[in-house]
Amino acid sequence: MPTAQQEQVFNKKLEKIENNKPVIMGRLMRDAGYSNKASGHPKRLIESKGWKELLADIQDSPLIDKLKEIALDDKDKRASISAITELMKLKDRYPANKIKQEVYEQRDAMFLDSDDANSATKETKEVKNIDV
């Protein structure tokens, strides 16, 4: 369950994002009552169970609708391409990760094949040495 401080930081962050203002987590944390030491490590807050619960409460559909709106906007091409990329990643249809995974699998297969070939060569050498 999120603490009151976590909720306050989370709500302030959402407010700043909605108003297109820069989000400085350390400052938001200090404003919510976190110590200077704690506010110097916002990653700890973001990785906490309470923060993850707050994120889980956000409905996905309005966010995806907004991404769709940006993706279909013809005015800003860069934003459109970024939104399309994010949508494809969310739908697990973005090829970059799949291509990387396929390359790793191929490398593993080649490595395992070469290990088998090396071990077979070593066994052959051992057999030859015994016969001689």
C-alpha positions in Angstrom: 0.0 0.0 0.0 1.5 3.4 -1.0 2.4 5.9 1.7 1.0 9.4 1.9 4.3 10.8 0.7 4.4 8.4 -2.3 0.8 9.4 -3.3 1.7 13.1 -3.0 4.7 12.7 -5.2 2.8 10.6 -7.7 -0.1 13.1 -7.9 2.3 16.0 -8.3 4.1 14.2 -11.0 0.9 13.5 -12.9 -0.1 17.1 -12.5 3.2 18.4 -14.0 2.9 15.9 -16.9 -0.6 17.1 -17.7 0.5 20.7 -17.6 3.6 19.9 -19.8 6.0 21.1 -17.1 9.3 19.5 -16.4 9.3 16.8 -13.7 12.2 16.9 -11.3 11.6 13.9 -9.0 14.1 15.0 -6.3 12.3 18.3 -5.9 8.9 16.7 -5.8 10.1 14.3 -3.2 11.5 17.1 -1.0 8.2 19.0 -1.4 6.4 15.9 -0.2 8.5 15.7 3.0 11.3 13.3 1.9 14.8 14.0 3.4 17.5 15.5 1.2 19.3 12.1 1.3 16.2 10.2 0.2 15.3 12.8 -2.5 18.7 12.3 -4.0 17.8 8.7 -4.9 14.4 8.9 -6.7 15.0 5.5 -8.3 14.3 3.9 -4.9 10.9 5.5 -4.8 10.1 4.6 -8.4 11.1 0.9 -7.8 9.1 0.7 -4.5 6.0 -1.5 -4.2 3.8 1.4 -3.3 4.8 3.3 -6.5 4.1 0.2 -8.6 0.7 -0.1 -7.0 0.0 3.6 -7.9 1.1 2.9 -11.5 -1.1 -0.2 -11.7 -4.2 1.9 -10.7 -3.9 4.1 -13.9 -6.2 2.9 -16.6 -4.4 2.0 -19.8 -7.2 2.8 -22.3 -7.0 6.6 -22.1 -3.2 6.5 -22.4 -3.4 4.2 -25.5 -6.2 6.5 -26.9 -3.9 9.5 -26.5 -1.0 7.6 -28.2 -3.4 6.7 -31.1 -4.4 10.4 -31.4 -0.7 11.5 -31.5 0.2 8.7 -34.0 -2.6 9.7 -36.4 -1.7 13.4 -36.2 -0.2 14.7 -39.5 1.1 18.0 -38.0 4.1 16.6 -36.0 5.7 13.8 -37.8 8.4 13.1 -35.1 5.7 12.8 -32.4 3.6 10.6 -34.7 6.5 8.2 -35.4 7.4 8.0 -31.7 3.8 7.3 -30.8 3.5 4.6 -33.5 6.7 3.0 -32.2 5.4 3.0 -28.6 2.1 1.5 -29.7 3.9 -1.3 -31.6 6.1 -2.0 -28.5 3.0 -2.2 -26.3 1.4 -4.7 -28.7 4.6 -6.7 -28.9 4.8 -6.1 -32.6 7.9 -4.0 -32.6 10.4 -6.0 -34.6 13.6 -4.7 -32.9 13.4 -6.8 -29.8 12.3 -9.9 -31.8 15.2 -9.5 -34.3 17.7 -9.2 -31.4 16.3 -12.3 -29.8 16.5 -14.3 -33.1 20.1 -13.2 -33.5 21.0 -14.3 -30.0 19.3 -17.7 -30.6 21.2 -18.1 -33.8 24.5 -17.3 -32.1 23.7 -19.7 -29.3 22.9 -22.4 -31.8 26.2 -21.7 -33.7 28.1 -21.7 -30.5 26.6 -25.0 -29.3 27.2 -26.5 -32.8 30.9 -25.4 -32.7 31.2 -26.8 -29.2 29.9 -30.2 -30.4 32.2 -30.1 -33.4 35.2 -29.2 -31.1 34.4 -32.0 -28.7 34.0 -34.5 -31.6 37.4 -33.4 -33.0 39.0 -33.9 -29.6 37.5 -37.4 -29.2 38.8 -38.3 -32.7 42.3 -37.1 -31.8 42.1 -39.1 -28.5 41.1 -42.2 -30.4 43.9 -41.7 -32.9 46.5 -41.3 -30.1 45.3 -44.6 -28.5 45.6 -46.5 -31.8 49.1 -45.3 -32.6 
